[in-house]
């Protein structure tokens, strides 16, 4: 079933039909929030589909590119299942010795709300939320790579020997930064997963 087929089933119209309606309404000039509100108020489209149609319309009309949010910033998200307990995976983000093995070198970490971190690659920032074995949220202020952005990492153990890592890097200002962070985090999480596979040898 195509996206358009799903749209018809859920909203009564295809995406192309919605695009025509939004063109006639001059949605390109009115912005994301007003467009989503218009679809809900005037056409009875539910909240999820109002947002979905608006985002797809913006992409189709060149108003938004892949990874770009409604506010113009970019965001990358990853979800990986690590073959190790949540405590081990959390420690891989919060202890310098382990972080140096998969992400960076010369890491200095003060893992507490308001604490700072620095790495040998120039990454730096401040921890905004720290919940052991559950969540880390920190600013990202590398002057050469996406300063002023934010990283959020959540840890979910579906089983005693596995941990799902959900990582979002948001408030990225440029598409080049988005591309860099998408590639960088992809490779980094691959490295973490490879390291996690041997966690029993490195408890």
ABEGO torsion letter per residue (X at the ends): XBAAAAAAAAAGBBAAAAAAAAAAAGAAAAEAAAAAAAAAAAAGBBAAAAAAAAAAAAAAAGABBBGBBAAGBBBBBBBBBBBBBAAAAAAAAABAAAAAAAABBGBBBBBBBGBBBBBAAGBBEBBABBBBGABBBBBBABAABGBGBBBBBBBBBABAABBBBBBBBBGBABAAAAAAAAAAAAAAAAAAAAAAAAAAABX
